[in-house]
Amino acid sequence: METGGYVYILTNEIKSTLYIGVTSDLRSRIYEHRDHYYPNSFSAKYQLHFCIYYEQFTSIEEAIQREKQIKKWRREKKEVLINRVNPEWRDYWPEIEKW
């Protein structure tokens, strides 16, 4: 059985760093970032817990391919992607948390 997947982008309060991740359970994964479940991780080190972008896919393989694609981009191109759907860079966590 195939499981869907998500690609997501996190940032910190001052929006200085971006993190691109992939998961099959967006709500749980974002919670882990926010809770610093892995205290030595990149996202914990840079306080990356604002989910400002995500895409949903029907398979985890598609999500992984998209994550690899986005990770290769320069920051400017990532910002264009984010701005297209979330120009205020608001945190999607309040919506995701309710899932």
C-alpha positions as CSV (number, residue, x, y, z in Angstrom):
1,M,0.0,0.0,0.0
2,E,1.3,3.4,-1.0
3,T,1.4,6.2,1.5
4,G,1.1,9.8,0.5
5,G,3.7,12.4,1.4
6,Y,4.4,16.0,2.0
7,V,7.2,18.4,1.2
8,Y,7.4,21.3,3.6
9,I,9.5,24.4,4.3
10,L,10.3,25.7,7.7
11,T,11.9,29.0,8.8
12,N,12.7,30.8,12.0
13,E,11.3,34.0,13.5
14,I,13.5,36.3,11.5
15,K,13.1,34.3,8.3
16,S,16.9,34.0,7.8
17,T,17.1,30.2,7.3
18,L,15.0,27.8,5.3
19,Y,14.7,24.0,5.9
20,I,13.1,21.7,3.3
21,G,11.8,18.4,4.6
22,V,9.7,15.4,3.5
23,T,7.3,13.3,5.6
24,S,4.3,11.0,5.3
25,D,2.7,12.7,8.4
26,L,2.9,16.4,8.2
27,R,1.2,17.2,11.5
28,S,3.4,14.9,13.6
29,R,6.6,16.0,11.8
30,I,5.9,19.7,12.3
31,Y,5.1,19.0,15.9
32,E,8.5,17.3,16.3
33,H,10.3,20.4,14.9
34,R,8.3,22.8,17.1
35,D,9.0,20.6,20.2
36,H,12.7,20.1,19.4
37,Y,12.2,16.4,19.6
38,Y,15.6,16.0,18.1
39,P,17.6,18.6,20.1
40,N,20.8,18.3,18.0
41,S,19.1,18.7,14.7
42,F,19.5,21.5,12.2
43,S,16.0,22.7,12.7
44,A,16.4,22.8,16.5
45,K,19.8,24.6,16.2
46,Y,18.4,27.3,14.1
47,Q,14.9,27.5,15.8
48,L,13.1,26.5,12.6
49,H,9.6,25.8,13.6
50,F,7.4,28.0,11.4
51,C,5.9,26.0,8.6
52,I,5.5,28.5,5.8
53,Y,5.0,26.1,2.8
54,Y,3.9,22.6,2.1
55,E,2.8,20.4,-0.9
56,Q,0.9,17.2,-0.7
57,F,1.6,14.2,-3.0
58,T,-0.2,10.9,-3.5
59,S,3.0,8.9,-2.9
60,I,6.0,9.4,-0.6
61,E,8.2,8.7,-3.6
62,E,6.8,11.8,-5.4
63,A,7.3,13.9,-2.3
64,I,11.0,12.7,-2.0
65,Q,11.6,13.6,-5.7
66,R,10.1,17.1,-5.2
67,E,12.1,17.6,-2.0
68,K,15.3,16.8,-3.9
69,Q,14.3,19.2,-6.6
70,I,13.6,22.1,-4.3
71,K,16.8,21.5,-2.2
72,K,18.9,22.2,-5.3
73,W,17.3,25.6,-5.9
74,R,18.9,28.9,-4.9
75,R,17.2,30.7,-2.1
76,E,15.6,33.2,-4.4
77,K,13.8,30.5,-6.3
78,K,12.6,29.0,-3.0
79,E,11.3,32.4,-2.0
80,V,9.3,32.7,-5.2
81,L,7.7,29.3,-4.5
82,I,6.7,30.4,-1.0
83,N,5.5,33.8,-2.0
84,R,3.2,32.4,-4.7
85,V,1.1,30.7,-2.0
86,N,2.0,32.5,1.2
87,P,3.2,36.0,0.5
88,E,3.0,36.9,4.2
89,W,5.1,33.9,5.2
90,R,2.5,33.1,7.9
91,D,2.9,30.0,9.9
92,Y,0.6,27.1,8.8
93,W,0.9,25.3,12.1
94,P,-2.4,26.5,13.6
95,E,-4.2,24.9,10.6
96,I,-2.1,21.8,10.5
97,E,-2.4,21.2,14.2
98,K,-6.2,20.7,13.8
99,W,-5.8,17.9,11.3
